Amino acid sequence: MKTQLALSVFTALGASLCCITPVFALIAGTGGIASTFNWTEPLRPYLVSASVLVLGFAWFRNLSSKKTDDCGCEPKASFMQSKSFLGIVTVISLLLVTFPSYSKFFFDRNALVVDQQQEKTKKIELAVSGMTCTSCEIHIEGEVKKLPGIVAVRASYEKGSAVVEYDETKVGKDKIIETINGTGYTVDGSGLSTMLAGKENCTASSCQIPTGDLPKTNSKDLVVLQDISQIRSAFNKQPDKTRFVAILSSTCKWCLQGAESVQTAIIENMAKKNIAVIIVWTNMLNSDGEKTAFRAASMFDGKNVTQFFDKENMFGDVAAKAITSQGEQAWDIYMYFDKDLKWDTNLPKPFEYAHQLGPSTTWADPTKYFCGSNLTKRLLQVTNTL
């Protein structure tokens, strides 16, 4: 039975080693070892099952065995063979197996917030690989918080990202990336925000991103579009609000930059500006598809945003015709619609819009072309006038 109990503890430890290591790393101050065992995460279900099976077999043997000596008396068992010891091992194994679910209580998880009035505050989202549980998130947040000028930080192993708000006069993006990499996790150089560094020319030649740079989780809110009437219904559902509608590709870097602009300029102001948001993910690039749309759409999950995947690109022409009769196949476009407008036969004309379409798109107003950070500034300008 000793071998069985040792195997139970070993498999239980292995099942949670990827989450236990970051906690020990934080306590010991040796950040680099935090992700040493993240390769065990895919094996976790099997290790948990093995631990349960071994414990179950040990309890079955202990409860069913009836050892007697020649006199018919039951000999006194050693402590290592007793039910008490088996119970202790069982508790230890359960604590190890369930460690990921309560590891967050070991540390203060509140995102650090200091001076919100800093004028030089900048917000970036970095794609981070190697995180497997809450302990990994806590470890990254704890190390980044130590840097000067950090306003807020929040890591997510589910999305494979870390959002950092910081004072760029006190700390640079490179230092933040270096700090995260120093914990043992890896900041992907082509993450959703970092892939646009230093580029403000939205051209199709370098539009597509590797699908590996998308969020790692699928959206729970995305609806696969069957008919335009579904978008019409969502549009007419909240007539007392300004409607904001964006059409995006799920693998176009400029569309994903546009999605981040929407996060900053629209999503964060939805409540106080009384805005309803509809995002339509469309199929414009060969790399676009239902799978990539569900991953990209997870950027907006839980934020009261209505999202559709337009597999047949039905809405692009509808939106373009609302802007001008010569319009066709709108995408990477951001539209504002007045309150009380109702969409009956045709989509109403937006009172304002912005786009990141290239010069080959002749129907779109070139004065409404805003790329990269300029798009964020323009959307903020329009939103602030509401």
C-alpha positions, 0 to 999 in steps of 0.5 A: 500500500505504501507504493500506491500512496506514494504514487497517489501523492506523486500524480496529484503533485504532477497534476498541479505542478504547473500552478504550484511552481509560480507560487513558490517562485514568488515566495522565493523571489526566483521568477525565472523558474515560474513556468518550468513545468507548464508543459505538464498542463496538457497532462493534468486530466490524466494525472488527476484521473490516475490519482483518483484511481490509485486512491480509490483502489487503496481505500478498496483494499483497506476496507475490504481486507480482513487480516487475521492470525492463526488464533482468528485475531486481527493483528494490530496494523502499523500506522503506515497501513492504517485508515488514519494514514490513508486519510491523511494521504487522501487529504494531501492529494485532494489539496494538491489536485485542487490547488489551481482553484484556490491558489489565487487566495495566496496573494492579493489579486487586485490590479494595481491602481495609482495616479489615474490623473497621469497625463502620460499614461499609455495602455498596451495589450501584450500576447503572453504564452506559457500561462496555464492558471491563475497562479501564472497570472498573479506571478506576472502581475506581481513582477510588473507591479514592481516597476516604476510608473505602472498604473494597472496590470491584469494578466489572463491565462485564458486570453493569453495576454497581459494588459498594462497601463503605465506612465511612459515617462517612467517606464518603457514598453521594452522594460515591461516586456523584459520583466514578463519574459524574466518570469519565464513566460514569453511575450510574443513579439507580434502580439495584437498591440506590439505588432503595430509598433512604429507603423502608421501606414495601413497597407494591404501588403502586410495586413494578415497576421499569424493566427497564433497571435489571436487570443487563445480562447473562443468567444461565448457571445459571438453569433453566426449570422444566418440572415441580415435581419439578425443585425437589423433586430439588434440595431433596432433593439436599443433605439434610445442609444447611439448605435456604434457598428464596426465591421472587422476581419479577424486576421487583419492586423489593422482591423485588430488594431481597430478593435483595440481602438474600439475598446479604448474609445467606445467600450470604456465610454459605453455607459456614460455616453449611452452607446450600443455596440455591434461588431460584425466579423467578416470574411475578407482575407483567406485566413479569415474564418469561423474559428478565427472569428470566435477567437478574435471576438473573445476580445469583447466578451462580457462587455455588453457587445453584440457580435456576429460572424458574417460568413457570407459577407452579407453586411458589407454591401449593406453598410457601404450602400448606407454611406453612399450609393456607389459603396460596396463591400465595407470592412475595417469601418467604424460607424455612428448612428443617431438615436431614434433611427430605425432600420426598416428596409435599408440601413440608415445613413451613419452621422459619422464614420471612420475607416482604414481602407486603402486608396484603392477604395474609391467610394470611401471619403479619404478625409475619414481615413484614420490609421492606427493610433490616429483611429483611436484619437478620432473615435475618441473625438466623436465619442466625446461629442455625444 
